[in-house]
Amino acid sequence: MNTQQSVNIIMIEDDEGHARLIEKNIRRAGIMNEIRHFTDGTSALDYIFNDDGGPARNGPALILLDLNLPDMSGTDILARIKNGDGAVKRTPVVVLTTTDDAREIQRCYDLGANVYITKPVNYENFATAIRQLGLFLSVIQVPDLDG
C-alpha cells in the first residue's frame, strides 16, 4: 500500500501571466497536485511556516520560486526556507526566473536551491521549459516529514 502523501506545489510568482503559463504547462504534463499560488514573499513565507496546510506542519511540498518579487528578493525567501527547521529545510526549491546572471545562479545553489531554471523570454521556449519541469515533477521524490 502506498501511503505517500501528495506533494503540494507552492508557486511564488508575481507575474500573473507567467503563473498561468506555469500552471497550464504543469497540468499539460499530467501533474494534478494542488498548486498554491502566492504573488509576494510575505504571504508565501507565512503559509510555508505557519499555515496548517504548509510544509512546516503538513508535509511534502515543492516550491517554485521567482526571484523578482514586489516585497522581498527570492534569494531572501530561499535563505529563510533553507535555514528553517527540518521539514521546511528539506523542501525542494525550483528557482524560476528571468535572471541568468552567473553570480545569482551560484548564489541560489549556495543557498540550497535544488534546480535553477531561467525563464526564456520566448513564449514557446518558456512553455517547453515548464512542460519539462512538469515531467521532472512527476518523477522526483520529496523527503518525508519524519525523514
Sequence and secondary structure as in RCSB ss.txt:
>XXXX:A:sequence
MNTQQSVNIIMIEDDEGHARLIEKNIRRAGIMNEIRHFTDGTSALDYIFNDDGGPARNGPALILLDLNLPDMSGT
DILARIKNGDGAVKRTPVVVLTTTDDAREIQRCYDLGANVYITKPVNYENFATAIRQLGLFLSVIQVPDLDG
>XXXX:A:secstr
       EEEEE S HHHHHHHHHHHHHTT  S EEEESSHHHHHHHHHH TTSHHHH  EEEEE SB SSSBHH
HHHHHHHTS HHHHTS EEEEES   HHHHHHHHHHT SEEEE  SSHHHHHHHHHHHHHHHHH     TT 
